[in-house]
């Protein structure tokens, strides 16, 4: 089956056009949708509807929105006679696509008791059935646009899988019962006497950055272009809890000289004294995880810090944060391996074992790594017309770039050119720190 009418918008700006056989794409679609369902298995019905702050969306909303995406951009324009289960879903589950129409205010998503959780899962089944029917009859030679948009929708859902985890963690952290999302994993081996991070030196020169080649990428990863970098150094591993604790104990949250002006104002306004989910008790520091409250492991990478905190720590340590181009140059030859959502731990792991001199560790997985780079367009970037052009481009203001993926990111979703972005004060995401510095001559 392939509708004769064209999509309401131009082909997806977020996917590199390439042939994808219908059967493998359908398998991929089913796999990703099934993982979303798996992430919901530990939840009770009451858990699906809570919204603890404006940035957090209820799990129920994520389930509906990802289905709305396929319905809006694939089924409605390409499946003849398609009818949504409810016409109001277009309003309730639109996130920020102004070209599509009005939307329910983001801060009030948690006020919706209806549609019920059961109705949302029925909505997902409805969409899945029609996508399956569409793909099974797809002639990829004449429907390349559909293939590209479905592939975009798959990666869009993977982004929301990470948001499901980060959002429900915030929800559970606000409950005095401190419930666990998942059973406690077997404890990771404690690493005693972790060696100091080494510096890996990179000479000055002109480098090409950005995506090229076959396969999927978001539009903000291209076009590939050249940048000149001065000599720089990157730490061989992530900053640990123990190292960040030294900053806390030294009064780092009380010393304005380490903070950007907006960062210092944010610290004072919110009373920050440590990273999000850290708690000090008579026995020492503890941290809230998706497996409940745990003793703070000094060897684990620090997590849930804002850009302001990452930058302040780097200044305190006599260093700086890397630029995104520096990070990409260092990561481009590194294997995409690490602690991803695939492990089902959903928490960073300490670095175990020594690496050969110059080998960069923890470049992928564990924590998103803040860079000092503002999220802006690459030279030559132009979002395409239509609603899908709103996916990335309109957020290129007042955001900072993060790289590398996290323990809540699927391995198949990440690549060296991937550009994540959040506001400087955001802490509820799985974000951490890698230090950089100018190279010594």
Buried (B, 14 or more C-beta within 10 A) or exposed (E): BBBEEEBBBBBBBBBBEEEBEBEEBBEBBBEBBEBBEEBBEBBEEEBBBBBBEEBBBBBBBBBBBBBBBBBBBBBBBBBEEBEBBEEEBBBBBBBEBEEBEEBBEBEEBBEBEEBBBEBBBEBBEBBBEBBEBBBEEBEBEEBBBBBBBBBBBBBBBBBBBBBBBBBBBBBBBEEEEEBBBBEEBEEBEEBEEBEEBBBBEBEEEEBEBBBEEEEBBBBBBBBBBEBEBEBBBBBBBBBBBBBBBBBBEEEBBEBEEBBBEEBBBBBEEEEBEBBBBBEEEEEEBBBBBBBBBBEBBBBBBBBBBBBBBBBBBBBBBEBBBBBBBBBBBBBBEBEBEBBBBBBEBBBBBBBEEEBEEEEBBBBBBBBBBBBBBBBEBBEEBEBBEBBBBBBBBEBBEEBBBBBBBBBBBBBBBBBBBBBBBBBBBBBBBBBBBBBBBEBEE
